[in-house]
């Protein structure tokens, strides 16, 4: 049970750190803002956006439940770990896709 608590806390903190790291260019006023103004991400099928929305809602729900229960349920902790890892991988793929569009 202790391993699931540690894993959940580490992965959530890593995810929140990556979110803060991604927001640094927005607050520093770098030239990235000007490069991103000309990029529009569109999809032919709007159902493609359901998966990321469900992933984010699942993360928020699991984070709230695990926090309320003080990370005492190992199965919820492991679900939070898996959800957060998939969310991190998804964020990295979006970052790579946008960085290819900027160059």
N, C-alpha and C positions, 0 to 999 in steps of 0.2 A: 504494500500500500504506500509505503514511503517513496518508492521509485516513481510511481505515477504522479504523486504530488510534485516532486522535484521536476519531472519532465514537463508537466503542464505549466508550472510557473516559469520555467526557463524558456519554453517555446513561446508563451504569450508575451513575455518580456522582450524576446528577440523580435517578434512581430511588431510590437509597439515601437521598439527602437528603429526598425526598418521604416516604419511609417514616419517617424520623426525625421529620419535621415532623408527620406524622399521629399519632405516639406522644406528642407533647408534652402534650396534654390528659390523657392517662392518668397521666403522672408528676406533673403539677402539681396534680392533685386538683380540677379545676374541676367546674362543675355539669353538664358534658356526661355524666359517668358516670351521674348520676341520670336524665338524659333518655334515655340509651340502654338503661336497665334495662327499660323497658316496651316495647321494640321487638323483635319476633321476625321474622326473615326465613325464610319457608317457601316451598317450591316444591311444585307438584303432581307434577312429574316430576323425579326425582333425577338423571336423565341430563343435566340442565341444568348440573350442577356439574362435569361431565367437562371442559368447555372451560377453565374457570379453573384446574383442577388440572393439565391438560396444559400450559397456558401457564406456570404457575409452575415445574413440573418441567423444561420446556424452557429456561426462563431459568436455573435453577440449573445444569443440565447444560452449557449453552453458556457460562455464566460460568466454570465450572470448567475446561472444555476450553480456552477462550481464555486463561485465566490460566496454565494449565500450559504452553501453547504460546507464551506471552508476546506474545499478539496478533499473531503473525507470519502467520497465514492470513487473507487478506482476505475470503474467502467466509464463514468462520465469524464474523468480525467483523461483517459486514453482517447475517448471520442474527441475531446477538446484538442489533444495533441495532434491527432490525425487531421482534424478539420483545419487547424492552424498551419500545419505543414503544407497541406494542399493549397491553402490560401496564400502562403508565402511563395510557393512554386508558381501559382497563377499570377501573382504580382510581378515576379521576376520575368515571366514570359511577356506580360504586357509591357514591362520596362524595356525588354529587348526589342519588341516590335516597334515601340515608339522611338527608341534610339536609332533603329534602322531608317525610320521615316525622317528623322531630323538630318541625318548625314547625307 
